[in-house]
């Protein structure tokens, strides 16, 4: 944990968030170093944020990315323009339409 603590303190000092969420691969073991993170932030920044552990498991980022990809594929197949053929060109062309979020 000593490796990421200075980087976290620097990021918090620059961005000044109100909340830091420990998530991802750290979720199952976050309870082991949560107090150390809080202490380092309290010592290193003027207004330390609240630090919490995500309620989601370590796979939530991957699941979210997969859901975004699935939604993108679905929206390329059926949109307000009707059902489109699923070709590489049609899929890539959707990236350039105004109002569409890129994944």
C-alpha positions as CSV (number, residue, x, y, z in Angstrom):
1,X,0.0,0.0,0.0
2,X,3.0,2.3,0.5
3,X,3.4,2.4,-3.2
4,X,0.1,4.0,-4.1
5,X,-0.5,6.1,-1.0
6,X,1.8,9.0,-2.1
7,X,0.1,9.1,-5.5
8,X,-3.3,9.0,-3.9
9,X,-2.4,11.9,-1.6
10,X,-1.1,13.9,-4.6
11,X,-4.2,13.2,-6.7
12,X,-6.5,14.3,-3.8
13,X,-4.4,17.4,-3.2
14,X,-4.8,18.4,-6.9
15,X,-8.4,17.4,-7.4
16,X,-9.8,18.1,-3.9
17,X,-12.6,15.4,-4.1
18,X,-15.2,15.1,-1.3
19,X,-15.2,11.3,-1.6
20,X,-12.6,8.6,-2.5
21,X,-14.0,5.1,-3.3
22,X,-11.7,2.2,-3.0
23,X,-12.8,-0.3,-5.7
24,X,-11.8,-2.8,-8.2
25,X,-9.1,-5.4,-7.3
26,X,-8.6,-3.7,-4.0
27,X,-12.2,-4.2,-2.8
28,X,-11.7,-7.6,-1.1
29,X,-8.7,-6.4,0.9
30,X,-9.5,-2.7,1.4
31,X,-10.4,-3.2,5.0
32,X,-6.8,-4.1,5.7
33,X,-5.4,-0.6,4.7
34,X,-8.4,1.7,4.9
35,X,-7.2,3.3,8.2
36,X,-3.7,3.8,6.8
37,X,-5.2,5.6,3.7
38,X,-7.4,7.8,5.8
39,X,-4.4,8.7,8.1
40,X,-2.1,9.5,5.1
41,X,-4.8,11.7,3.5
42,X,-5.4,13.5,6.9
43,X,-1.7,14.2,7.2
44,X,-1.1,15.1,3.5
45,X,-4.0,17.3,2.5
46,X,-5.8,20.3,3.9
47,X,-9.3,18.9,3.6
48,X,-9.2,15.1,3.6
49,X,-12.1,13.4,1.7
50,X,-14.3,10.7,3.1
51,X,-12.8,7.3,2.1
52,X,-15.2,4.4,1.6
53,X,-15.0,0.9,0.1
54,X,-17.2,0.2,-2.9
55,X,-20.2,-2.0,-2.2
56,X,-19.5,-3.7,-5.6
57,X,-17.1,-6.6,-6.0
58,X,-13.7,-6.5,-7.8
59,X,-15.3,-7.4,-11.1
60,X,-17.7,-4.5,-11.3
61,X,-15.5,-2.5,-13.6
62,X,-15.2,-5.4,-16.1
63,X,-19.0,-6.0,-15.9
64,X,-19.6,-2.3,-16.6
65,X,-17.3,-2.3,-19.6
66,X,-19.0,-5.4,-20.9
67,X,-22.4,-3.8,-20.5
68,X,-21.3,-0.6,-22.3
69,X,-20.0,-2.8,-25.2
70,X,-23.2,-4.8,-25.3
71,X,-25.3,-1.6,-25.4
72,X,-23.1,-0.2,-28.2
73,X,-23.6,-3.3,-30.3
74,X,-27.4,-3.3,-29.6
75,X,-27.7,0.3,-30.5
76,X,-25.8,-0.3,-33.8
77,X,-28.2,-3.1,-34.7
78,X,-31.4,-1.3,-33.9
79,X,-31.7,2.5,-33.5
80,X,-34.2,5.2,-34.2
81,X,-33.2,4.7,-37.9
82,X,-34.4,1.1,-37.9
83,X,-32.6,-2.2,-37.9
84,X,-29.2,-1.8,-39.6
85,X,-27.0,-4.5,-41.1
86,X,-24.2,-5.5,-38.7
87,X,-21.1,-4.8,-40.7
88,X,-17.8,-3.4,-39.6
89,X,-18.4,-0.2,-41.6
90,X,-21.9,0.3,-40.2
91,X,-20.6,-0.2,-36.6
92,X,-17.7,2.2,-37.1
93,X,-19.9,4.8,-38.8
94,X,-22.0,5.1,-35.7
95,X,-19.1,6.6,-33.8
96,X,-19.3,9.8,-35.9
97,X,-23.0,10.5,-35.4
98,X,-23.7,13.5,-33.3
99,X,-25.3,12.8,-29.9
100,X,-23.9,9.3,-29.6
101,X,-21.5,8.5,-26.7
102,X,-18.3,6.7,-27.7
103,X,-17.3,3.7,-25.6
